[in-house]
Amino acid sequence: MAGFIGIVSKKHRSIEKIFFDLKSNNHFVQNQYFNFNGSSFLIQQHGRFSNDYLIFDNDLFLFCFFGVLLNEDELFFKYKKSSIKELLLEILVDRNFSVINEFKGIYSGFYYDKVHFSTKVFTNHFSQKPVYYYNNNDKDFFIFSSDIIAIVDALKLFSIKPNINEKGAYY
């Protein structure tokens, strides 16, 4: 898996510091782990495509953007920014995702607000870099990933047998 997975919980501190055992048979893949507020995140970057990842972590939020913007020069000019990091933080964080529809490209990512314990997961409107998720209201956790097998592996950590919702699969 090159991409990301997050397990977010407001109540279950026990899932903090989960050790993800996600397999990668590629020695170019680098793992970055983030744990806080009872939530755990893993971002796996492929070394040959390191320019396709933006990861920003501070006291307020964790942000991951994975992909390519085809209209970044147009957006640099419009928002008076000189780097992709500044541009994404302006549009997605400072403007609260209100103008994400201006992006043209193939991308996905997530934003985790450490203060309000909220998560936003996104992809382009064609979902060419899909994001999969599992929400369990009874146990109060939310799992999302750019790889569906990673979701299955995470469910096994919680002794939950994966099954598919046929109607959801069609959507």
N, C-alpha and C positions, 0 to 999 in steps of 0.2 A: 504494500500500500504506500503510495506517495500521496499525501493529502493531509486530512485532519480528522480527528474524532474528539468529541467533547461529551462528558457526562456531567450534567448540571443538576444540582439539588440544593434546595433551600434549607432542608431539615436534616438530612443525613450526613453528618460529619464523618461517618464511617467510610464513605467512599472517597474521602480525601486521600491523596497519595496512592491512588490505584496504580499498580504497575501494569501498564499495557503490554501484553505479550503478542503484539501484532507482527506477523512475520513479514520480512522483506528479504528476498534472496539477492538483493543488489547492494554491493558494498559502497555505492555512491549515495545511499540514502542516509540522511542525518536526522536524528530524533531530537525534538525539543519538548520537554515536559513542563506543564504549568499546573500548579495546585494551589487553590485558595477558596475560602468561603464554602468548603464542602464540595467543591467541584474540581474535576480533573480534565486536562486537555493534553492531547498529543498532536504535534504537527510534525509530519515526516516530509522533509525536503529532499528532492533528488538533486544532487550536487551539480549536475549538468544543466539544470533549469533553475538555478538559484535566483535569477532575475525575475522569475515568474511568481515569487512569493514576497509578500510584505507582511512582516510580523511586528506589531507594536505593542509593547507591554509597559504600562506605568501604574501608578497608584489608583487610577480611576477605571481603567478598562484594559482588556486584552482584545486585540484586533488582528485578524488574519485575512489576507486577500490572496487568492491563489488563481492566477490566470494572466490574461493579456488584454489590455485595452487598445483597441484599434484606432480610437479617436483621441488619444492622449494629447497630441499636439494642439488640437482644437480646444480641448478642455484646459490645457496649460494657459493658452491665450485668454480664454474667457474668464477664468478664475484668477489670473495673474499669479500662477504658481510655476516653479521651475523644476520640481521633482515629483515623481509619482507618489512618494510618501506624503508630501504636503498636500497634493491634490486629493488623495483618498481621505486623508484626515479631515480636510475642509468639507468635502462633499458628503462623506458618510457619517463622520462623527459630529462635526460642528453643525452641519445642517440636518442632522438626524435622519439620514437616508431619504430626505424629501426629493432629491433630484437624481436618484440612482438611475432613473429611466433615461438619463442623458448618456449613459455608458453604452458604448458599442464594443463588443468583444466577447471573449469566452472566458468566464470567470465564475468563481464561487468563493464563499468565505463565511466568516462569522464575526460577531462583535459581542463581547461579554462585558456588561457593566458591573464592576465590582462593588459599587456603592449601592445600587438598587437591585442587585442580583437578577438582572434581566439579560436575556439572550436574543440576538437577532441573527438569523441564518439566512443567507441569500445566494442567489445564482442569477445568471442572465436570463432573459425572458424566454429563450429557447431551451434552457436547462441542459446545455451541452456539457457542462460540468455539474452533473446532478449532485444533490445533497439528499441523503436519506435520513430518516429520523424514527425514533420510537418514543412515545410519550406514555408514562405510567402515572396517572393521577393518584392511584391508590398508594403507591410507594413514593410518590412525590419526586420523581426524577425524569429527566429528559435526556435522551441520547441522540446525537446527530453525528453524521460522518459523510465524507466524500466517497466512502467505500462501504457497500452494503455488507460485505463479509465482516468488516470491523464491527458493525452493529450486532451481527450474530455472535461474534466473539465476546462483545461486551455483555450481551444478554446472558451468556453462559456464566459470566462472573457473578451474576445475580441469581443463578439457578432458574432462569426463565426459559421455557422452551419456546423457541421462535416459531411463529406461524404467520401466515399471510392473510390479510384482509382482502378478499377478492375484489370488492367494490373499490377499495383504496388503490389497489394495483392498477385498475383501469384508469383511475384519475392520474 
